[in-house]
């Protein structure tokens, strides 16, 4: 395999990023100026600028007119799983979770009928091209974009009931578990896979970030027994990160059943 050759500005950004991560450049510290980067790494101004901009685009630094560039605070924690093992709230799980953290949560959603691409069809155990309800989300906390998500459900899952779309009708915003329970479908488990990739152009436009930065995607699928009933991609960019909280009782139950 041919070795990957990094550009000089990427190598500089790697070094500066490591200094931020390990605390040598702590939150609030003054970030090196372009002149200092040029001198420290013996590079031209353009190279120094590209290295500094890369870290700014990743959300690691903060630049304001007339002030020194500073290292941003530690990444905020976004909890995504509390509602999965607690009794679901009567309203939107996202609103309830943000309220529990002392923040104002909101989201925008748009649903439409679409055809399932191969990867989504495989996750839903349906045929490629089958009809699905596709819902695109943009989640905010205190009016700032946090992450985006896209959900797919088989079109015929809920028939023509009021629960056909995730955010429409009397059950809109209830979350997948409560909404499907209203039409007699019991969601029994959820499976997640963490997939690293880079941010696409359209995603970057929504989140106000630069395309190509490293992100994680949480591929989540809900099941009723062995049947997939919904799958979703949650795109989580820096500086946010998912946090999983698992009650000890769940771990003990799994150990008793021989689950590792």
LOVO-116678 format. One record per residue: residue number from 1; chain; x, y negated, z of N, C-alpha, C, O in turn. Coordinates in steps of 0.001 Angstrom, whole numbers, plus 500000, padded with zeros to 6 digits. Example, Ala and Ser with C-alpha at 12.3 -4.5 7.8 and 13.67 -1.06 7.14 Angstrom:
{site 1 'A' {513190 505690 507800} {512300 504500 507800} {513200 503300 507800} {514236 503319 508465}}
{site 2 'A' {512850 502250 507080} {513670 501060 507140} {512900 499970 507870} {513409 498862 508039}}
***
This chain:
{site 1 'A' {500849 501194 500000} {500000 500000 500000} {500885 498755 500000} {501851 498679 500759}}
{site 2 'A' {500561 497789 499160} {501342 496564 499071} {501144 495736 500337} {500004 495505 500739}}
{site 3 'A' {502221 495282 500975} {502085 494485 502200} {501365 493180 501932} {501505 492588 500862}}
{site 4 'A' {500582 492729 502928} {499845 491476 502814} {500783 490320 503169} {501377 490298 504247}}
{site 5 'A' {500905 489379 502263} {501779 488224 502488} {500935 487026 502912} {500044 486590 502183}}
{site 6 'A' {501225 486505 504091} {500498 485340 504578} {501182 484055 504127} {502404 483991 503986}}
{site 7 'A' {500364 483045 503907} {500900 481728 503581} {501446 481068 504845} {501073 481426 505962}}
{site 8 'A' {502343 480091 504641} {503003 479459 505773} {501998 478844 506739} {502164 478969 507953}}
{site 9 'A' {500953 478177 506228} {500003 477532 507128} {499228 478553 507945} {498833 478270 509076}}
{site 10 'A' {499004 479750 507379} {498314 480800 508121} {499187 481340 509246} {498685 481657 510324}}
{site 11 'A' {500483 481445 509003} {501411 481905 510040} {501456 480901 511187} {501451 481279 512359}}
{site 12 'A' {501500 479604 510830} {501497 478559 511859} {500193 478606 512649} {500203 478513 513876}}
{site 13 'A' {499071 478752 511944} {497766 478821 512619} {497708 480027 513551} {497148 479934 514643}}
{site 14 'A' {498277 481156 513135} {498318 482343 513989} {499045 482052 515298} {498595 482448 516373}}
{site 15 'A' {500170 481359 515193} {500959 481052 516391} {500213 480092 517311} {500161 480298 518523}}
{site 16 'A' {499641 479051 516734} {498897 478091 517550} {497641 478724 518149} {497277 478432 519288}}
{site 17 'A' {496986 479585 517384} {495795 480279 517883} {496149 481152 519080} {495416 481189 520069}}
{site 18 'A' {497281 481857 518987} {497718 482711 520093} {497978 481881 521344} {497683 482323 522454}}
{site 19 'A' {498531 480677 521173} {498802 479803 522311} {497509 479325 522974} {497468 479121 524187}}
{site 20 'A' {496462 479148 522180} {495153 478767 522746} {494535 479950 523475} {494011 479798 524579}}
{site 21 'A' {494593 481127 522863} {493953 482311 523440} {494603 482712 524756} {493907 483060 525710}}
{site 22 'A' {495946 482665 524817} {496612 483131 526041} {496774 482041 527099} {497333 482291 528167}}
{site 23 'A' {496286 480830 526809} {496263 479787 527822} {497439 478848 527827} {497462 477922 528638}}
{site 24 'A' {498429 479036 526957} {499533 478086 526896} {499041 476715 526434} {499611 475688 526801}}
{site 25 'A' {497979 476707 525627} {497261 475479 525288} {495863 475618 525886} {494949 476081 525205}}
{site 26 'A' {495680 475224 527150} {494400 475459 527835} {493301 474522 527346} {493587 473543 526657}}
{site 27 'A' {492060 474809 527689} {490948 473933 527312} {491187 472504 527779} {491557 472268 528929}}
{site 28 'A' {490974 471564 526884} {491163 470160 527198} {492557 469636 526939} {492784 468427 526966}}
{site 29 'A' {493510 470550 526685} {494879 470123 526432} {494978 469411 525091} {494205 469679 524172}}
{site 30 'A' {495931 468509 524994} {496151 467825 523723} {496748 468808 522730} {497726 469495 523025}}
{site 31 'A' {496142 468866 521547} {496638 469741 520489} {497790 469026 519769} {497759 467803 519637}}
{site 32 'A' {498806 469766 519301} {499931 469103 518626} {499466 468243 517454} {498546 468602 516719}}
{site 33 'A' {500123 467109 517302} {499830 466235 516169} {500412 466853 514899} {501200 467796 514955}}
{site 34 'A' {500006 466300 513748} {500558 466793 512483} {502070 466596 512447} {502805 467450 511953}}
{site 35 'A' {502528 465454 512978} {503969 465195 512988} {504702 466225 513843} {505794 466669 513490}}
{site 36 'A' {504099 466601 514966} {504733 467591 515842} {504750 468966 515190} {505731 469700 515309}}
{site 37 'A' {503666 469315 514501} {503623 470604 513806} {504675 470633 512703} {505376 471628 512522}}
{site 38 'A' {504774 469530 511971} {505795 469446 510920} {507196 469681 511492} {507992 470430 510926}}
{site 39 'A' {507486 469026 512630} {508822 469135 513220} {509064 470518 513818} {510134 471099 513638}}
{site 40 'A' {508060 471046 514534} {508236 472332 515217} {508422 473484 514240} {509174 474422 514502}}
{site 41 'A' {507713 473397 513086} {507735 474524 512150} {508482 474204 510854} {508538 475026 509939}}
{site 42 'A' {509046 473021 510789} {509826 472618 509618} {509033 472787 508324} {509470 473464 507394}}
{site 43 'A' {507856 472155 508283} {506989 472254 507114} {506566 470859 506680} {506765 469881 507401}}
{site 44 'A' {505981 470785 505494} {505476 469522 504965} {504169 469149 505652} {503526 469977 506298}}
{site 45 'A' {503789 467875 505495} {502561 467395 506134} {501334 468169 505664} {500449 468470 506465}}
{site 46 'A' {501273 468496 504365} {500120 469229 503844} {499966 470594 504492} {498850 471024 504784}}
{site 47 'A' {501074 471273 504718} {501021 472588 505370} {500558 472453 506813} {499744 473248 507285}}
{site 48 'A' {501073 471450 507513} {500660 471206 508894} {499164 470897 508961} {498461 471373 509852}}
{site 49 'A' {498692 470100 508016} {497267 469745 507992} {496395 470980 507795} {495379 471131 508474}}
{site 50 'A' {496777 471866 506876} {495968 473056 506609} {495941 473986 507818} {494908 474595 508095}}
{site 51 'A' {497044 474110 508537} {497073 474942 509739} {496152 474367 510815} {495383 475096 511442}}
{site 52 'A' {496240 473039 511023} {495403 472399 512034} {493926 472473 511659} {493073 472695 512518}}
{site 53 'A' {493627 472286 510379} {492235 472331 509924} {491638 473722 510088} {490453 473861 510391}}
{site 54 'A' {492453 474745 509889} {491963 476109 510040} {491465 476347 511465} {490407 476947 511659}}
{site 55 'A' {492212 475886 512450} {491806 476069 513845} {490605 475192 514189} {489762 475579 514999}}
{site 56 'A' {490528 474012 513575} {489352 473157 513784} {488110 473826 513217} {487062 473833 513862}}
{site 57 'A' {488218 474395 512005} {487080 475065 511374} {486639 476286 512176} {485466 476659 512139}}
{site 58 'A' {487558 476905 512895} {487219 478071 513721} {486593 477663 515046} {486179 478521 515827}}
{site 59 'A' {486520 476368 515305} {485905 475896 516543} {486832 475913 517737} {486369 475839 518875}}
{site 60 'A' {488147 476009 517505} {489098 476076 518616} {489588 474702 519065} {490089 474555 520180}}
{site 61 'A' {489446 473700 518205} {489873 472348 518558} {488762 471356 518261} {487814 471653 517534}}
{site 62 'A' {488900 470180 518835} {487889 469139 518668} {488592 467829 518337} {489469 467383 519076}}
{site 63 'A' {488205 467220 517231} {488829 465970 516787} {487790 464864 516733} {486716 465032 516155}}
{site 64 'A' {488119 463731 517341} {487238 462569 517324} {488007 461351 516841} {489199 461217 517121}}
{site 65 'A' {487330 460455 516111} {488024 459257 515598} {488656 458451 516725} {488017 458166 517738}}
{site 66 'A' {489912 458089 516532} {490596 457258 517504} {491073 457965 518750} {491587 457320 519664}}
{site 67 'A' {490915 459278 518812} {491337 460031 519993} {492197 461219 519581} {492149 461667 518435}}
{site 68 'A' {492981 461721 520523} {493829 462878 520249} {492978 464130 520058} {491913 464263 520660}}
{site 69 'A' {493447 465029 519230} {492783 466321 519056} {492993 467150 520321} {494106 467236 520840}}
{site 70 'A' {491918 467756 520810} {491960 468533 522044} {491559 469980 521795} {490837 470291 520847}}
{site 71 'A' {492046 470857 522670} {491616 472256 522625} {490226 472338 523226} {489973 471789 524299}}
{site 72 'A' {489337 473014 522545} {487967 473132 523046} {487899 474068 524251} {488820 474840 524515}}
{site 73 'A' {486782 473976 524973} {486568 474848 526123} {486409 476296 525710} {486274 476608 524527}}
{site 74 'A' {486425 477168 526689} {486275 478589 526418} {484949 478867 525731} {483980 478137 525939}}
{site 75 'A' {484892 479918 524910} {483658 480232 524202} {482481 480440 525157} {482601 481076 526203}}
{site 76 'A' {481355 479886 524760} {480147 480125 525526} {479710 481579 525351} {480057 482242 524374}}
{site 77 'A' {478940 482049 526327} {478458 483425 526272} {476991 483428 525871} {476177 482745 526492}}
{site 78 'A' {476651 484181 524849} {475270 484348 524427} {474848 485760 524798} {475417 486730 524297}}
{site 79 'A' {473874 485881 525657} {473394 487202 526042} {472296 487627 525069} {471328 486894 524870}}
{site 80 'A' {472439 488789 524470} {471491 489231 523452} {470671 490439 523881} {469776 490863 523149}}
{site 81 'A' {470957 491004 525055} {470377 492315 525339} {469524 492392 526596} {468998 493465 526893}}
{site 82 'A' {469364 491333 527330} {468643 491436 528597} {467232 491978 528412} {466778 492807 529201}}
{site 83 'A' {466541 491519 527381} {465149 491920 527179} {465021 493392 526799} {463920 493941 526845}}
{site 84 'A' {466123 494043 526424} {466025 495431 525996} {465806 496378 527165} {465212 497443 526996}}
{site 85 'A' {466287 495995 528376} {466114 496931 529477} {465296 496349 530623} {465073 497021 531630}}
{site 86 'A' {464846 495101 530477} {463910 494521 531413} {462536 494474 530776} {462402 494621 529561}}
{site 87 'A' {461501 494268 531606} {460165 494114 531040} {460166 492924 530093} {460582 491834 530484}}
{site 88 'A' {459706 493106 528842} {459736 492004 527882} {458897 490835 528376} {457843 491059 528973}}
{site 89 'A' {459319 489604 528154} {458518 488444 528538} {457267 488353 527679} {457174 488993 526631}}
{site 90 'A' {456313 487560 528126} {455071 487438 527376} {455230 486555 526150} {454386 486587 525254}}
{site 91 'A' {456275 485783 526096} {456522 484925 524947} {457795 485328 524235} {458199 486490 524287}}
{site 92 'A' {458430 484375 523568} {459636 484654 522806} {460788 485083 523710} {461116 484366 524655}}
{site 93 'A' {461418 486245 523443} {462576 486669 524242} {463721 485664 524175} {464407 485447 525173}}
{site 94 'A' {463940 485044 523006} {465033 484078 522883} {464796 482865 523764} {465713 482404 524444}}
{site 95 'A' {463551 482332 523760} {463239 481184 524601} {463444 481532 526070} {463997 480740 526833}}
{site 96 'A' {462990 482732 526464} {463117 483151 527860} {464577 483309 528256} {464973 482909 529350}}
{site 97 'A' {465376 483888 527372} {466786 484091 527690} {467524 482770 527819} {468317 482595 528744}}
{site 98 'A' {467275 481834 526905} {467933 480539 526991} {467486 479777 528235} {468295 479096 528866}}
{site 99 'A' {466212 479885 528591} {465722 479226 529804} {466414 479784 531038} {466707 479044 531977}}
{site 100 'A' {466679 481097 531038} {467372 481722 532167} {468798 481211 532295} {469378 481252 533380}}
{site 101 'A' {469370 480728 531190} {470726 480178 531208} {470741 478659 531350} {471794 478028 531257}}
{site 102 'A' {469549 478075 531578} {469467 476639 531745} {469609 475868 530450} {470037 474714 530453}}
{site 103 'A' {469251 476500 529338} {469388 475860 528034} {468032 475886 527323} {467129 476634 527698}}
{site 104 'A' {467917 475065 526309} {466683 475024 525516} {466908 475815 524238} {467697 475412 523383}}
{site 105 'A' {466220 476933 524109} {466357 477770 522931} {465266 477499 521916} {464118 477237 522275}}
{site 106 'A' {465628 477563 520668} {464657 477396 519589} {465135 478201 518391} {466296 478604 518323}}
{site 107 'A' {464239 478427 517458} {464652 479105 516235} {463711 478745 515098} {462561 478360 515307}}
{site 108 'A' {464235 478883 513893} {463439 478745 512675} {463383 480116 512020} {464362 480862 512045}}
{site 109 'A' {462243 480447 511437} {462107 481753 510799} {461273 481633 509537} {460336 480838 509459}}
{site 110 'A' {461637 482441 508553} {460887 482477 507300} {460776 483923 506843} {461788 484602 506665}}
{site 111 'A' {459542 484398 506653} {459300 485775 506218} {458812 485814 504785} {458088 484928 504331}}
{site 112 'A' {459223 486859 504081} {458785 487052 502710} {458841 488537 502375} {459555 489305 503020}}
{site 113 'A' {458084 488930 501364} {458152 490305 500876} {459312 490418 499902} {459472 489593 499003}}
{site 114 'A' {460125 491463 500099} {461299 491659 499260} {461460 493148 498988} {460684 493966 499483}}
{site 115 'A' {462473 493494 498198} {462783 494900 497950} {464059 495253 498707} {464969 494433 498827}}
{site 116 'A' {464113 496463 499207} {465238 496880 500038} {466470 497178 499195} {466409 498029 498307}}
{site 117 'A' {467595 496495 499449} {468842 496848 498767} {469348 498184 499316} {468860 498642 500350}}
{site 118 'A' {470305 498812 498653} {470734 500157 499061} {471142 500274 500524} {470722 501214 501200}}
{site 119 'A' {471944 499349 501028} {472428 499474 502411} {471288 499383 503411} {471275 500110 504404}}
{site 120 'A' {470327 498494 503158} {469192 498346 504070} {468257 499544 503942} {467728 500021 504946}}
{site 121 'A' {468047 500032 502727} {467202 501217 502532} {467760 502408 503302} {467002 503177 503893}}
{site 122 'A' {469069 502560 503298} {469687 503669 504029} {469457 503528 505529} {469166 504513 506209}}
{site 123 'A' {469584 502321 506041} {469380 502106 507474} {467927 502306 507887} {467662 502709 509019}}
{site 124 'A' {466983 502032 506992} {465562 502205 507299} {465021 503567 506871} {463849 503866 507095}}
{site 125 'A' {465874 504397 506251} {465465 505728 505776} {464309 505623 504782} {463352 506395 504839}}
{site 126 'A' {464416 504649 503867} {463439 504489 502796} {464196 504487 501472} {465425 504556 501459}}
{site 127 'A' {463476 504409 500371} {464118 504415 499064} {464566 503013 498677} {463907 502028 499012}}
{site 128 'A' {465679 502927 497975} {466133 501644 497448} {465041 501036 496564} {464481 501714 495703}}
{site 129 'A' {464750 499780 496781} {463705 499114 496012} {462345 499149 496655} {461425 498481 496183}}
{site 130 'A' {462186 499924 497743} {460906 499911 498456} {460647 498518 499016} {461583 497762 499277}}
{site 131 'A' {459384 498188 499196} {459020 496863 499708} {459279 496758 501207} {459004 497683 501972}}
{site 132 'A' {459809 495622 501598} {460069 495340 503010} {459622 493921 503330} {459453 493093 502435}}
{site 133 'A' {459434 493654 504615} {459237 492294 505086} {460604 491798 505548} {461173 492321 506506}}
{site 134 'A' {461116 490799 504867} {462428 490235 505186} {462224 488899 505892} {461534 488015 505385}}
{site 135 'A' {462832 488763 507069} {462697 487534 507837} {464074 486968 508140} {464920 487653 508716}}
{site 136 'A' {464301 485718 507752} {465565 485038 508009} {465393 484101 509202} {464416 483356 509279}}
{site 137 'A' {466346 484143 510128} {466291 483354 511353} {467507 482434 511469} {468604 482754 511011}}
{site 138 'A' {467274 481292 512094} {468360 480420 512547} {468068 480089 514006} {467048 479474 514319}}
{site 139 'A' {468971 480502 514898} {468779 480303 516325} {469629 479128 516815} {470776 478960 516402}}
{site 140 'A' {469050 478331 517692} {469780 477203 518263} {469665 477231 519786} {468702 477755 520346}}
{site 141 'A' {470666 476658 520434} {470650 476450 521881} {471006 474999 522121} {472062 474530 521696}}
{site 142 'A' {470120 474287 522805} {470293 472842 522997} {470511 472140 521663} {471354 471250 521551}}
{site 143 'A' {469753 472541 520664} {469726 471949 519318} {470979 472224 518497} {471134 471648 517420}}
{site 144 'A' {471879 473087 518970} {473081 473418 518219} {472960 474830 517645} {472531 475741 518354}}
{site 145 'A' {473330 475031 516376} {473263 476383 515801} {474140 477347 516586} {475287 477033 516905}}
{site 146 'A' {473602 478517 516896} {474375 479535 517607} {474675 480701 516675} {475835 481055 516462}}
{site 147 'A' {473622 481293 516124} {473832 482390 515189} {472638 482492 514259} {471595 481884 514501}}
{site 148 'A' {472795 483259 513202} {471707 483502 512268} {471469 485009 512183} {472341 485810 512518}}
{site 149 'A' {470302 485367 511740} {469962 486786 511654} {468991 487014 510498} {468246 486118 510100}}
{site 150 'A' {469022 488221 509979} {468059 488645 508967} {467497 489996 509384} {468245 490925 509689}}
{site 151 'A' {466185 490094 509394} {465498 491315 509810} {464738 491909 508631} {464193 491182 507801}}
{site 152 'A' {464707 493247 508566} {463952 493949 507534} {463063 494997 508190} {463516 495749 509053}}
{site 153 'A' {461798 495045 507783} {460866 496078 508243} {460154 496675 507026} {459827 495940 506094}}
{site 154 'A' {459908 497984 507011} {459123 498566 505916} {457784 497847 505800} {457136 497593 506815}}
{site 155 'A' {457367 497520 504606} {456169 496704 504410} {454926 497365 504985} {454084 496682 505567}}
{site 156 'A' {454796 498659 504837} {453580 499321 505289} {453570 499700 506754} {452628 500351 507205}}
{site 157 'A' {454580 499318 507511} {454713 499763 508896} {453522 499373 509752} {452996 500198 510500}}
{site 158 'A' {453094 498124 509649} {451992 497644 510474} {450710 497472 509672} {449743 496901 510176}}
{site 159 'A' {450685 497951 508441} {449497 497820 507611} {449186 496372 507336} {450082 495588 507025}}
{site 160 'A' {447935 496013 507445} {447513 494623 507214} {447143 493942 508527} {446400 492961 508534}}
{site 161 'A' {447665 494464 509643} {447318 493929 510956} {447928 492549 511165} {448711 492060 510350}}
{site 162 'A' {447544 491936 512286} {448068 490625 512640} {449535 490679 513039} {450169 489639 513220}}
{site 163 'A' {450079 491886 513178} {451480 492050 513573} {452390 492292 512380} {453526 492736 512551}}
{site 164 'A' {451909 492007 511169} {452676 492359 509980} {453975 491576 509846} {454959 492116 509340}}
{site 165 'A' {454007 490320 510284} {455233 489535 510206} {455715 489208 511612} {454897 488982 512504}}
{site 166 'A' {457027 489177 511827} {457574 488988 513173} {457176 487684 513857} {457004 487657 515076}}
{site 167 'A' {457027 486606 513095} {456791 485306 513712} {455444 484700 513361} {455182 483545 513696}}
{site 168 'A' {454572 485468 512683} {453269 484954 512310} {452156 485609 513108} {452352 486676 513690}}
{site 169 'A' {451006 484988 513140} {449850 485563 513811} {449931 485463 515323} {450836 484820 515855}}
{site 170 'A' {448986 486097 516027} {448920 485963 517490} {450092 486589 518225} {450315 486277 519395}}
{site 171 'A' {450852 487472 517564} {451978 488136 518229} {453318 487575 517775} {454369 488143 518071}}
{site 172 'A' {453277 486476 517067} {454510 485874 516572} {455448 485467 517702} {455026 484842 518675}}
{site 173 'A' {456714 485824 517568} {457705 485466 518568} {457743 486367 519778} {458451 486079 520743}}
{site 174 'A' {456977 487475 519744} {456939 488357 520908} {458142 489289 520970} {458426 489855 522026}}
{site 175 'A' {458837 489456 519885} {459902 490456 519862} {459377 491765 519307} {458185 492057 519398}}
{site 176 'A' {460270 492545 518734} {459883 493764 518045} {459179 494771 518949} {458241 495432 518501}}
{site 177 'A' {459594 494911 520194} {459041 495946 521075} {457593 495649 521412} {456730 496510 521243}}
{site 178 'A' {457314 494441 521888} {455933 494096 522269} {455025 494017 521051} {453867 494432 521106}}
{site 179 'A' {455548 493485 519953} {454702 493310 518764} {454260 494648 518202} {453081 494826 517896}}
{site 180 'A' {455177 495590 518061} {454796 496896 517515} {453951 497700 518487} {453141 498528 518072}}
{site 181 'A' {454135 497459 519779} {453286 498147 520757} {451820 497785 520571} {450938 498593 520860}}
{site 182 'A' {451558 496573 520090} {450181 496128 519870} {449485 496921 518766} {448256 496950 518713}}
{site 183 'A' {450249 497559 517892} {449638 498372 516823} {449949 499853 517039} {449892 500642 516096}}
{site 184 'A' {450275 500228 518265} {450429 501634 518611} {451772 502260 518278} {451892 503485 518282}}
{site 185 'A' {452793 501443 517989} {454122 501974 517685} {455025 501718 518886} {455229 500572 519287}}
{site 186 'A' {455561 502791 519454} {456415 502674 520633} {457884 502690 520223} {458400 503707 519759}}
{site 187 'A' {458534 501578 520396} {459973 501509 520114} {460707 502161 521278} {460582 501730 522424}}
{site 188 'A' {461474 503204 520972} {462087 504001 522030} {463569 503728 522247} {464092 504009 523325}}
{site 189 'A' {464254 503185 521247} {465677 502916 521422} {466156 501944 520350} {465487 501718 519342}}
{site 190 'A' {467323 501384 520597} {467970 500505 519631} {469430 500912 519521} {470070 501240 520520}}
{site 191 'A' {469947 500890 518310} {471338 501242 518056} {472022 500049 517419} {471471 499417 516518}}
{site 192 'A' {473232 499738 517889} {473975 498618 517331} {475359 499060 516869} {475991 499920 517482}}
{site 193 'A' {475810 498458 515787} {477179 498623 515321} {477781 497231 515163} {477154 496329 514606}}
{site 194 'A' {479004 497070 515660} {479702 495789 515560} {480613 495842 514339} {481510 496682 514262}}
{site 195 'A' {480380 494946 513386} {481105 494959 512119} {481844 493628 511936} {481201 492580 511861}}
{site 196 'A' {483177 493648 511863} {483906 492404 511594} {483934 492094 510103} {484107 492990 509276}}
{site 197 'A' {483762 490821 509769} {483911 490379 508369} {484112 488886 508376} {484301 488290 509436}}
{site 198 'A' {484076 488273 507217} {484236 486825 507125} {482904 486161 506780} {481999 486799 506243}}
{site 199 'A' {482803 484896 507091} {481571 484141 506890} {481402 483808 505411} {482341 483349 504761}}
{site 200 'A' {480203 484039 504883} {479933 483723 503486} {479591 482239 503332} {479335 481544 504315}}
{site 201 'A' {479591 481771 502092} {479275 480384 501824} {477894 479966 502306} {477781 478973 503024}}
{site 202 'A' {476828 480695 501931} {475492 480312 502405} {475368 480330 503928} {474711 479468 504511}}
{site 203 'A' {476005 481320 504575} {475969 481376 506041} {476686 480174 506638} {476227 479592 507620}}
{site 204 'A' {477816 479807 506039} {478588 478662 506529} {477781 477369 506427} {477855 476519 507315}}
{site 205 'A' {477016 477219 505356} {476199 476016 505182} {475167 475891 506301} {474913 474791 506794}}
{site 206 'A' {474579 477003 506697} {473550 476976 507753} {474166 476651 509104} {473596 475891 509887}}
{site 207 'A' {475327 477226 509373} {475953 477078 510684} {476866 475863 510796} {477338 475535 511884}}
{site 208 'A' {477115 475198 509673} {477987 474048 509705} {479445 474409 509930} {480184 473666 510576}}
{site 209 'A' {479860 475562 509392} {481231 476034 509546} {481864 476224 508173} {481249 475949 507143}}
{site 210 'A' {483099 476698 508181} {483816 476910 506929} {483687 478347 506484} {483865 479261 507290}}
{site 211 'A' {483383 478566 505219} {483309 479929 504683} {484679 480591 504788} {485717 479948 504630}}
{site 212 'A' {484652 481893 505061} {485886 482654 505110} {486467 482855 506485} {487417 483624 506634}}
{site 213 'A' {485924 482180 507523} {486459 482396 508866} {485982 483749 509401} {484968 484283 508952}}
{site 214 'A' {486720 484286 510356} {486392 485598 510915} {485157 485510 511808} {485036 484602 512630}}
{site 215 'A' {484248 486459 511636} {483036 486536 512449} {482782 488003 512788} {483501 488893 512333}}
{site 216 'A' {481755 488235 513589} {481267 489597 513777} {479799 489647 513374} {479066 488669 513522}}
{site 217 'A' {479388 490781 512871} {477989 491019 512536} {477510 492189 513378} {478127 493255 513385}}
{site 218 'A' {476417 491987 514082} {475805 493065 514848} {474704 493671 513989} {473679 493038 513737}}
{site 219 'A' {474925 494895 513546} {473914 495621 512770} {473064 496411 513754} {473510 497415 514309}}
{site 220 'A' {471839 495950 513963} {470958 496548 514960} {469778 497231 514280} {469183 496684 513351}}
{site 221 'A' {469449 498423 514747} {468295 499145 514219} {467440 499639 515377} {467949 500257 516311}}
{site 222 'A' {466144 499367 515315} {465186 499859 516303} {464523 501130 515776} {464220 501242 514588}}
{site 223 'A' {464307 502075 516674} {463700 503349 516319} {462456 503607 517155} {462382 503226 518323}}
{site 224 'A' {461467 504270 516525} {460327 504854 517225} {460531 506356 517102} {460212 506940 516066}}
{site 225 'A' {461059 506991 518146} {461488 508379 518016} {462703 508445 517110} {463717 507803 517383}}
{site 226 'A' {462612 509211 516039} {463710 509302 515077} {463501 508405 513862} {464329 508385 512951}}
{site 227 'A' {462405 507669 513848} {462063 506862 512683} {462549 505422 512836} {462168 504752 513796}}
{site 228 'A' {463379 504928 511917} {463749 503509 511973} {462537 502642 511635} {461843 502886 510648}}
{site 229 'A' {462289 501624 512467} {461138 500753 512224} {461551 499319 511920} {460733 498520 511465}}
{site 230 'A' {462804 498992 512168} {463310 497652 511874} {464828 497682 511928} {465417 498380 512753}}
{site 231 'A' {465449 496925 511050} {466897 496770 511119} {467231 495311 510887} {466501 494603 510193}}
{site 232 'A' {468324 494864 511462} {468661 493444 511382} {470166 493259 511405} {470903 494071 511964}}
{site 233 'A' {470605 492175 510785} {471994 491744 510845} {472036 490432 511613} {471392 489459 511221}}
{site 234 'A' {472793 490403 512706} {472983 489176 513483} {474400 488683 513247} {475368 489362 513589}}
{site 235 'A' {474515 487519 512673} {475812 486929 512323} {476233 486001 513457} {475626 484952 513670}}
{site 236 'A' {477278 486397 514181} {477728 485654 515363} {479093 485032 515080} {480090 485751 515009}}
{site 237 'A' {479157 483712 514919} {480422 483049 514592} {481134 482564 515852} {480537 482559 516929}}
{site 238 'A' {482407 482154 515735} {483047 481456 516849} {482392 480094 517010} {481872 479564 516028}}
{site 239 'A' {482391 479506 518193} {483028 479977 519420} {482125 480829 520297} {482414 480989 521483}}
{site 240 'A' {481049 481377 519764} {480124 482172 520560} {480502 483642 520524} {481222 484083 519627}}
{site 241 'A' {480017 484399 521499} {480282 485829 521545} {479140 486531 522248} {478568 485964 523180}}
{site 242 'A' {478783 487740 521845} {477751 488502 522549} {478293 489001 523882} {479488 489264 524020}}
{site 243 'A' {477417 489124 524846} {477786 489694 526142} {476776 490762 526506} {475571 490509 526530}}
{site 244 'A' {477264 491947 526787} {476395 493070 527097} {476390 493320 528595} {477444 493472 529212}}
{site 245 'A' {475199 493362 529174} {475039 493643 530591} {474268 494954 530716} {473125 495055 530271}}
{site 246 'A' {474903 495963 531328} {474317 497303 531411} {474095 497656 532876} {475068 497752 533624}}
{site 247 'A' {472854 497853 533317} {472598 498222 534707} {473268 499546 535052} {473353 500449 534220}}
{site 248 'A' {473745 499649 536299} {474427 500865 536739} {473504 502078 536639} {473960 503179 536328}}
{site 249 'A' {472213 501884 536900} {471286 503031 536857} {471284 503677 535478} {471182 504898 535361}}
{site 250 'A' {471399 502840 534408} {471391 503389 533060} {472627 504242 532825} {472547 505282 532172}}
{site 251 'A' {473774 503812 533354} {475001 504577 533205} {474887 505893 533946} {475279 506941 533432}}
{site 252 'A' {474340 505837 535180} {474189 507054 535970} {473244 508038 535296} {473505 509240 535276}}
{site 253 'A' {472145 507531 534743} {471197 508407 534046} {471865 509075 532858} {471650 510262 532613}}
{site 254 'A' {472678 508325 532112} {473361 508871 530957} {474351 509957 531385} {474478 510983 530716}}
{site 255 'A' {475049 509732 532498} {476015 510727 532970} {475302 512008 533404} {475804 513109 533177}}
{site 256 'A' {474139 511866 534025} {473386 513036 534439} {472911 513852 533264} {472774 515071 533365}}
{site 257 'A' {472651 513180 532125} {472192 513890 530944} {473363 514403 530109} {473155 515039 529076}}
{site 258 'A' {474590 514130 530550} {475751 514614 529810} {476130 513730 528650} {476844 514168 527748}}
{site 259 'A' {475660 512476 528652} {475985 511558 527569} {477281 510849 527918} {477426 510351 529034}}
{site 260 'A' {478231 510793 526986} {479502 510128 527226} {479595 508860 526403} {480601 508153 526469}}
***
